[in-house]
Amino acid sequence: MGGRWWCAVGGGLRRVVVGGNTFRSSSSRASYHTIQAIPREYTGSRLAAKDRAQGRIPTVVFSRDDQDPNKTISKKLLLTTEKKQIKSILESVQLPFFCSTAFQLQIRAGSGSSHLLDSGTVLPIKANPNPLLQNVHRDPESGQILNLVFVWADGASDLKVNVPLVFKGEDLSPGIKKGGYLQSIRTSLKYQCPAELIPPKIEVDVSNLDIGDKVYLKDIEVNPSLKLLSKNEDMPICKIMAVKTAKLEKKKAKLEKPEPAVV
C-alpha cells in the first residue's frame, strides 16, 4: 500500500477556480474538454489494475515549488480520470501536442457527483524524461493508457515546456520539387512562458525553401512572452537536402539490373 492522497498545504484542497478561455491552438486559444477526475486514497499495482478494469486511469497531479516554479515537489494529488474521456481528448488534441496543451481539471467528490472539490489549470508532463518515450504511459503490447501525470499550471509563474515543431508547405518547396527532401534537425523547441500562452505546436513554413536553404531558431516568430531557452539562435532547425548521388546511382543500377534468365 502507498500513501494517502495529498489534500494540500494547510489540510484543505486549493480553492482555485480558473474560468474561460485558458486553452490554446497554434494561432489562437481554443477550448478543449475539461478533464473530470475523482480522488483515490491509495496507490499500488493491484488497485491501479482495478481502476483500469473499471474504465478509469490512475492520475497524479504534482504541485510546483514556490521558489522554483519549474520544479515539481513531492506533494501531489492522487486521482483517477475517465479512460473514455481521455481517449476522446487525445483524438482531438493529437498525441504529439498533448504535453504542450494546458487543460482545465475539475475534481469531483465521486463518479457522477456534482460536488466540486477543486478546480484549476494543469499541464501534462512526461513521467519519464527520455524524449524517445511516448508522452502518455501506455502498455507496449495492448496500447492501453496506464497512467497520466500533470502539474498545476495556475498562477503568474512561468513554465518550461517543449513545444513540438510542425513543418508545412513541403509540397510547394522548390527544393523538394527538384528532388530534394526535408531534413528535420529539431523536432521541438524549449520555451519558458506563462501557462496560458503555451502554444500546443509551432508551425514552420518551408514552402519557399530551395535546395541548401535552412530555417534557423532566430527565424521562428512567437508571442513575445515566450522565452527561447537556447543560447545559440543561429542553430538550424531544418534544411532542404539534395538527394545523394550515391543513392541515385544505386537506384539506377537496381532498375537497370537484367532479369535472371529462365532455364
N, C-alpha and C positions, 0 to 999 in steps of 0.2 A: 504494500500500500504506500502511496506517496502522500504528499502534504495536502492539506485542505486549501481550497481556492482562496486567493487573497481578496479582501474586501476594499482595502485602500488605506492610505495614511490616516490615522485617527479613528479607524474602525468602521468607517462608513464608505459606501460607494461614492465615487466622484459624481457630483450632480452637474454634469456638463451637458448641455443640450445645444447642439450646433444645428442651425437651420439652413434651409435653402440651398443655393447653388454652390456646392462645395466640390463638385467633380468636374474634371476637365477632359477635353479631347485635344488633338494636336493644334486646333485653331481656336476653339472656344470651350468654355466649361460646359459639360453636359452631365445630366443626372442619370446615374445608373441605379441599380437596385439598392435598397437599404438592406444590409445584412441583418438577419434576425438570429439571435443567439439566446441560449439559456445557460445558467451556471451548472457546473459539475463540481462535486465536492472532493473527489479523489482521482488520482492518476493510477496507471497500471495497465499492462498489456491486455489483461483479461477484460477489464472494464472498458478499455478502448475498443476492443473487438466487439463487445456487446453493443456499444454505442453505434458502431458502424453497421452491425447487423440490423439495427433499428432505423437505419437511414440517416444517421447523424455523424458528423465529422468532429473528432476531438480538435479543439481550437485553443490557442493560447494568445493572450494579449499582454505584451510587455509594457511597462512604463519607461519613460525616458529619464535620464539623470538630469536633475535641475541644473547642475554645474556644467554638464556637457550633454546637450540635447541629442547628440549623435550616438550616445552610448545608451544601451538598454541596461536596466538594473534587474535584480532578482525578483522584485515584486511583480506579480503577474496575476492575471485573471484566468482561471480555468473554465472554459466554456465548451459547448457543442453547438454546431451550426447544422442547418439542413442540407443534406447532400444534394437534394433536388434543386434547391435554390442556388447553391454554389456552382453546380454544373451549368445552370442557366446563365449565371453571371460570366463564367468562363467562355461560354459560346458567344456572348455579346461583346465582351471586352477583348477577347482573344488572349491566349495564354502568354505570348511574349510580352504583352503590355500590362499583365496583371500586377506585377510588383512595382510598377510606376504609376498606378492609379489609386487614388485615395477613395475610401468608401465611408458612408455613414454606417455606424453599427448601433443597433438597439438591443439591449439586454433585457429580456423579459423574465418574469418570475418563474415561468414554466412554459411548456409547449402549449400554444394556443392562448396563453394568458394575455390580458390587456394591461396588466400592471407593469409599468416600465421601471426597471431598477436603475438603469444607467444608459447614457447615450453619448456619442461623440464621433469624431473622425478618426479612422485608422488607416494605416498603410501596410500592405502585405510585405513581409520580409522573408528572405530565404532562411530556412533552418540551418542550411549548410552553405558556407561562403564560397564553395567551389563553383566557379562560373560555368562549368561544363554540366552541372546538375540542373534538373528542372526547377522552375520557380515553385512548383507545387509538389509536395511529397506524395508520390504515388507508389503503388505496388508494381514492381518491374514486370510481373507476369500478367496480372489482371488489369492493370491501369487504374485500379480503384484509388481514389483520393484517400490518403491515410491521415494526414494532419494538415492544419493550417496555422500559420504564425503571423501575428500582426503586432504593430507598435502604435500606441496612441499618437496621433498627429495633430492634436489640438494645440492652441496657444500661438504665441508670436515667434517662437523659436524656429530656426531653420533646420532642415533635414538634409542629409546627404543621400542621394539616390542615383542609381544607374538608369539612365533613360535610353531605351533602345533606339537605334537608327533604322529608318526605313528608306530605301533608295527607290526613287521613282523616275520615270522618263527614260528607261533603258531602251524602249522601243523607238525612241526618237534620237538617241545618241548617234552623231555622225561616226564616231569611232567604232561603235558596235555594228553599225550598218556596213562598215568596211570589213567586218570580220573579226573585230576585236572583242574583248569581253571585260566585264566589270570585276575588278579585284577589290573586295571589301577588306580594308585594313583594320577598321574598328567596327564593332557591331553595336556599341553603346558608348555613351559619354557620361561621366560622373559630374553632377552638379550639386551645389548647396543652395537651397532656396526654401521659401515658406511652403508649407504643405499644400496650401490652397492654389499654388501656382505650379505645382509639379506637372509637367506635360507627360501623358502616357507614352508618347513617342515623338521623335523629331524626324521630319521628312527632309531628305536630301535630294535635290533636283540634279540629275545627271544628264538631262536631255540635250544640253549644249556641249557636252564633253567630246573631244576628238581623241584619237589615239595619243597616249602620253599625258593627257590632261589629268589634273588631280584636284580634289577638293580638300582644303585644309581646315583644321579646327577653327582658325580665325574667320573662316568664311561662313560659319554657322551663325544665323541670327535667331536669337531667342529673347524672351522677356528680359529686360534689364535687371530684374530681381534675381535671375538665375546666375550664379557664380560658377564658372567652369573651374573644376579642380584639376587643372593641368598646367604645369609651368611652361610647356612648350606648345604654343599656339600655332607654330609652323609645322606641326606634325600632320601628315596627310591622313585622311580617313578612308579615301578610296582613290582608285586610279583606273583609267581605261588602258588595258594592256593589249598589245598586238598579239595575234596568235603566233606561237613559236614556230619557226621554220621547221625544226625537227619534228614537231607534231604533224605539220602539213605533209612533210615528206613520208613520214611513217604511214599516214592515212592514204597518201597517194600510192605508196608501194603495196599496201594492202588491197587497194582497189584494182591495181594492175597485176596482182598475183594470178598466174594462169590457173585455170581449173585443173585438178588432177585427172589424168587420163583414165578412162573407164576400160577395164580389162574384161 
